[in-house]
Amino acid sequence: MSALFRRKLLAQLAIVLFAASSFAGASPEMPRAPCGVEPVPNYPALDAPPEIVLWTATGASEAWSPPACTVSHGSSPTLVLGLAARFRDARDASAMLARIGAISSLHDVRYWSVTDKKWDAMFTRASALEGPNLGRQRGDFTAAELRAGHSLYFVAADNRSREEAVSRLRVSEVGTGRLIVEISNVTPLRWFFLSFAGPGDVQTWYFLEHETGDSWRFYSLTRVLYASPFFVHVIANASYVNRALAMYRHITDTAADGISSGAT
């Protein structure tokens, strides 16, 4: 690919994505995970649509601090997204872990693309790994493997870059009614042909807490540190919102209702 072609393609993509972003903008509130405090955003009513807060460092007066019950990669992030929801599910914590460990099912995750204005697959392929080595693919992780608390690895190819990226998966807290799952990238992540995040610079934590009966609380927290301020202007914030919604639906096995931030 010639340098001239890359520059032209990049300019076209930037215009398309910047115009396609329909997300209203970042909130002055900082997302706060449920680590012994009331989360921001707070949990909505049972079965109500998820509440979402997206915060960016651009123009912010203070830096975001990671929650006490998690381990952040280090540098202050470019953006942080929090999603809170309550849903019904008769499954127990082990069944929830098995759902998260089913890496091959990531191929079925669909989200609303703000670029293409349609529902699309988030990943073209995904597989669990024996370790961080791409060449050692294996079957899905079991609930028992996740309960052990060890670092597990998987590979997934994002639908945009089409390149395989390795991620680390670890359950940092597991009980009869509360789970904390951490996922972070091990290899750099690409936006088309450009690397937009270095190793560990995209982290997501999932908090699942059983309330009573078939009622559960769900909270996801995503931290992103861009490799360059350039990506603030070309990657739509709505893309993170829609992908967080897609993963919420996937983990909780909640059917999409056709409504997304990109469709408003």
C-alpha positions, 0 to 999 in steps of 0.5 A: 500500500503506497504512502499516498493511498494510505493518506487518502484513505485515512482522510476519507475514513476520518471524515466518515467516522467523524460525521457518523458519530451520533453520540451526544458527547462526554459527561462531566461525571466520571464513571465510578465502579461499584467498589464499595460505593454507589456506582456512576452511572447508578443501576436503573430499574430492573429490565430498564435500558442500561445507563451509560456515562462516557468521560473523556480527558479532553478539557477535563479539570482532573484525571480519572482514577481507577477504582480501588478493587481493580488494577489499572495499567498505569497512565491516565486514560483518554476516555472511560465508559461506565455501563450499569444495568439490571437484568433477569437470569436464573443462572448462577455464578458458575453459569455466568462464568461459563458464558464469559469463558465461551470465547468462540461465541464472541463471533456471534456478538453483534453491534450497531456500527456508526460507520456503516449504519447497520448491525454488524459482527464485532469479531470475525473470529475468536479462540481461547489460547493455551497462553499468550502465544497465537499458535496455541489455540484451544477450546473454550475456558470452563467456569472452573478455570476462570474460578482459579483466578489465573491469567487466561488468554484469548485471540480475537480479530476485530471486524475493523482491523481484521487483525488478530489481537491477544487479550488477557482474561482474569477473574479477580473476585469470585463468590456465590453472588459477585464476580469481577472479570478483568480483560486487557489487550496484550498486543497492540490494537489497530484502527484500520492500519494504524496502532491506536492503543499499546499493550494494556491500554484498553481495559474492561472490567465486568462486575456481576452481582446477584441480588435476589431470585433471578435479579442481577446487577451488571456494571462494565467499566472500559478504560482507553488510552490512545497512542496519539491524540489524533484518535480522539478526533477520528474514532467515534465515541458512539462506537465504544457505547455501542460495543459496550452495549453489545457485550452487555447483551452477550454476557447477560444473554439479553436480546437486542431490541433494535435500539442503540446509541448510533440509531438515535 
